[in-house]
């Protein structure tokens, strides 16, 4: 089995890579600006469809975990074009390619797709994101559902979970 961690230089991506390494699971990681050293770490341009497709085929990827995200509040609220590209378009393109190649697509989303009015939240609950970050992640979920026959969407419970004060 070969796992691709898209966004291996991010907080979640780094942790996932450490877990995969600990479990002796063959994996590759991608980065953009925050260079990662290692023979299994690669800079990949997620705007380039052919580059993504070639990489997935050459590395014989079976599972793609997508954790690339722009979540900074200032960027999300003031620069929609940037978050649309990163949080929506990259997911859309990569999930389509994975589906075409028969690769399971795991998309990391967020509980920001909910408004926090009810706890706990379940997958079928009403979604009502309150800001652009949550809106972009909800749209990306719709793209994955539309594009893929073999997918999983994981919503990380940070904002509205019992662990929401971890960063206080």
N, C-alpha and C positions, 0 to 999 in steps of 0.2 A: 504494500500500500504506500502511495506517495501523497502527502498532504501539502497543499500550498497555503501559506499564511500570507494573505495580502494585507500589508500594513504591519509587517513584523517589527518595525521600529517604534510603533506606538505602545501605549501602556498595556492594552489587552494583548496585542500581537506579541510583545516580548514575553509576557507570562505564558501565553500559549506555546510559544517556541520552547521555553524552558520545560514545560510539561511534556511536550512531545519528545524532547531530547531525553528527559528522565525516563520515559516509558519506552525508549528505543524505537520510536516510530520515525520512519524516514520522512523528512519534511524539507521544504524550501521556504524561504521567506523573501518578501519583497520590501523595498524601501524606496523613498523618493529623495528627500533632502537630508534626512538623518542617516548617513551612511552606516551600514552594518558590515562588520568584517566577518568573514567566514566563507568557506567554499560553497555553502548552501544558501547564501544570501545574494540577492540580485536586485539591481535597479531595473525597474520595469515601468514603462510608460503606459499607463492605463488609458491614455487617449488614443493609442495606436492599436487598433483591432488586430492587425496581422502579427504584431509583436506579442500580444497576449496569446493569441491562438497558437503561434509557433512554440512559445515557451511551454504552454500546457501540454502540447503534443510531444515535444522533445523530452520533457521531464516525466512523461507518463503519469500525469496527475490524476488521482482518483477522487480526491476530495479537495474542494476549494473553500477556505474559510475567509470571508471578506470582512476585514476589520478596519479598512481605510475610512476615515471620517474627518470632517471639519466640524468641531463642536464648540469652538471659542465663541462666546456670546456676541462680542463686538463684530466679528466677521459674519456670523450667521444673521444678525439683525441688520447689518448695513451693506453687505456685499452678496446679495442673492445669487449673482452669476457664479461666484466662487463655490458656494455651497451646492448650488444646482449641479455644477460639474463634478464635484467630489462626491457628494452624498447621494446623488441621483444618477447622473449619467454614467459614472464609472461602474456602479452596481448594475445598471441596466445592460451595459455592453458586456461586462464580464459574465453576468448570469446567462445571457443569451448564448455566449460562446460555450460556456460550461454545459448548458443543456444540449447544444448541438453535438458536443463531444462525449456526451454521456457521463459527465462529471457531476457528482453530488455537490450542490452549492449550499453552503452554510452562511447565512447573512446575520451579522451582529447588528441588532437594532437597539432600541432604547424604550424605557417606560415614559419618556417624554412624549410619546404618541398619545398618552392619556393626560387628562387635566388635573388629576389628583383629587377629584371630588369623591371618589369611592375607593376603598381599599378592602381587600387586595384586588389587583386587576388580573383578569383572565384573558386569554387570547381572543375570545369572542366578544369581550366587552366593547362598548362604544368608545371609539377613539375621538379625541378632541384636543389635538396639540395646541398649546398656547403661544408658541413662538416658532420662528423659522426653522430652528434646528429640529424640533419635533415634526413639523410639517414635512421637511425634507426627508426625514427618516420614514415617515408614514408613506410618502410617495415611493420611496425606494422599496418598501415592503410590497406595495402593489406591483411594482415592476418585476420583482422576483416571483411573485405568485403567477403573474401573467406569462413570464418567460420560461419557467422551469417546471419540469415534471418530477424532479428529484431534488427537493430542497428542504431546508430547515431554517426558520427564522427564530433567533434567540433575542429576546428583549432583556437587556441588562437592567436590573432593578436598582437604580441609583437614586433618582429623584424622589420617588414615592414609596420606597421600601423602608423597612425597619432599619436599614443600614444607611439611610440618607444623611445622617450626621457624621459620617466618617471623615469628611473633609472640613469639618467645623473647627 
